[in-house]
Amino acid sequence: KVKYFPLLLPLLVLPNKFICALPFEHYKAIKVMAKRFKNFRRFVYDYETETFNGVNGATNNKSGPKVSCKVEVDVPQTCRFILRTTECSLSEIFDVDAEGSPVYRPAAQDKAFRDAMAKYPLKITVDGQTDVKLYPEDNEPVNILNVKRGIVSALMVPVMEEERNKEMVPTVHGVCSTDFTLNSREDIATDVTVTRDLSKCDWFIARRQDTSPLALISGMVRNYPLSKMISSTQTCNYRFDNQKKHMTSGTCTEKHLFLPLSHQNEYGISAMVKQTMTLRETAKINDRIFELLPMDVADEKCPMQNKDAVIATMQQLNTLSQTTKGEERASLFHKLVSELRGLEADVLGSAADEMMDMSSSLTWQALVQCGTPECTSAILKVLRTFDEAALEVDAAVSALGLLSNPSRLMVKDMLAMAQYKQSKPIMYALSNAVRKEGVTPEISAVSEYMASLLGADCAGDKDLTYLTLRVVGNMGDALEEADAAIKNTLLKCMRQPTTTLSVQLAAIQAFRRMSVTDEVFFLETNNLLVSQYPKGAVQKRLAAYLILMRKPKDSDIEMVKKIIKQEQNVQIKGFVTSHIYNIISSTDSETKKLGKKIMDALQDTDVVTHNEYTTKSRNYKLGVAYDSMQAAIQGNVVFDPSNQLPREALLEMTLEAFGYSMDMWEVGMEGKGFEPTIDALFGKNGFFPDTVSKALYWAEDKMPPKIKEVLAKWVVPLKSEGQKVYLIDLQSQESPEAMAYLRIMGAELGYIKGNELKSMADNLSIPAPQGTTKLLSIR
């Protein structure tokens, strides 16, 4: 009992101990909050907030609302508050005077706003420094609750003790790091200025509402990267009563500037929000009651799950579409969508089947614009009834995979769709949905499915294995967190001798989003780097090198040193030296640290890159800076000693803007077997042997008929011989292979192979141009 007494101390000294039972490290924060807002007290403040929207430097015109309220804060228990807002007014700017000050007039919604603000109290709990919870009434409108959130944010002054420059208190912008300036101090700090960079706030969780997935702009402001285009700062000044410790006044000013259209981070499209809170009076209260229900995530589904109303609305809408009462269709369709949003997945799936029988067109329109996870589930369920070869299934599922906020139900349905059909668009859609979610049982199921497709060592179907490895690389971090054993499977795939080079390469590249701290991985990749594989040695070794160099360890730098000094393969050495040279020459702060570390390891060894761009493998890097943005363009070209053309080429662009780094896009290509084709076309005995022959082709159609007749006697044999050699050369060689992929914002959207282009052309039935039948018939 004596041993654990310090941990129980907060429970003994604080009233209502069963409510404020917190870990000991939060005791100081609770103690400070308890002193500022003593229990059994009422604090009455005059609150005012103004918003000014305008274009700085271009015009003095402004717009925006002004809110004034009497704010009462009752403290029936320590750490527990009841907020009441009365005597509120709402006004708006309608003019600007000669001095540039705004002129206000009452807003049209003034009375409705006052009544709504006073109708419901807001209950608040505070635990520790950051855990502030609001408990609004069920019928509280969202816009009214947002105003009250702003008031709460102004009241929650951070703890000004030793814990500075850390996550302090939640605001309407999230949990923000805070800097303090002490202006005056007596027994306590009586005058303090607080500053925050709101663009760096964390833990912000917006209140989501179901909207149509077709509304592409919806939610972009709170999602990366658009939110990073706004510079936001907040400065607050607080004053406290030295004797009674409570806050006597507070003023907060927020400035928001749209950076892409700004100048000198001051002029341009801007908004300013100013909050002022002044203590009017304090009084004692006798109320000790603070009752609330646990605030769970609200389930907005209808309590009575009945599809009959939906079917009735659908029948009415379907009948109406065949009459002249077109003006009623919009309201009926809105009613139908609203009713769909109230149904749970099993009831909605059954209703969707009946709706499809009535009108597939109206059903698709309603489901697509519904936006709930249940509606998405119904869409995927209907798609699984289509013919497996239907292209519209792939297109629809691929589009759903691009949604920014996939639900757990959507991941589950995407997995079911992938198990139904392992097409490339569906597999990529599944991976793009998984990479946006945290670890859930659904993602664990996806990991198990991917492991089943790969088998123990990737010895199965080569095309399906290659596709699986590509999508595993696209969601690698999520799969690793769900089950790290998938990395062991990838290691086995890397050294699978019976499979193709492309599969082995895909297994190595699948680590691009995974951690590589595993010693087994280091051992395997280092063995790969120091060995001379007979098949694909350059490509596999450089792929392993690039994975290791994402976050190199000391052992990796020693490996680099060994390659630069001892490597005999000119392609490996050429690429590594150019890559290290670009690291050492970089102006980026983080890359410069790595460059210095490498230089210290290399000591007096000179790193000299080559200029043989057409024959040696090389890493390219170009940096472009403009104002607050910096773009880095990087490329890789990999040659194989046995080929004259590159085996791989990659080009990617990374953008650093407003303190945030974004992988904008990346395009890569791999290929082999093109040398015979190029030689047959443009070589000595090729289809186009030299410039003269090409000129003769052109001249044949331009000459007068008599001269053309003479030229035909020696031009035609030349053409026939060239075509004959071309046909023999191509038919005696292996078919060329090529693959290209595209990644945008770090997500791989897919890849395409050369033989797939041929299949696409065959499916589209594109006719061959006249006179080229023989050429197009070559496979």
Disulfide bonds with the S-S distance in Angstrom:
Cys20-Cys79 2.20
Cys69-Cys88 2.00
Cys176-Cys201 1.99
Cys236-Cys252 2.04
Cys370-Cys375 2.08
Cys458-Cys493 1.74
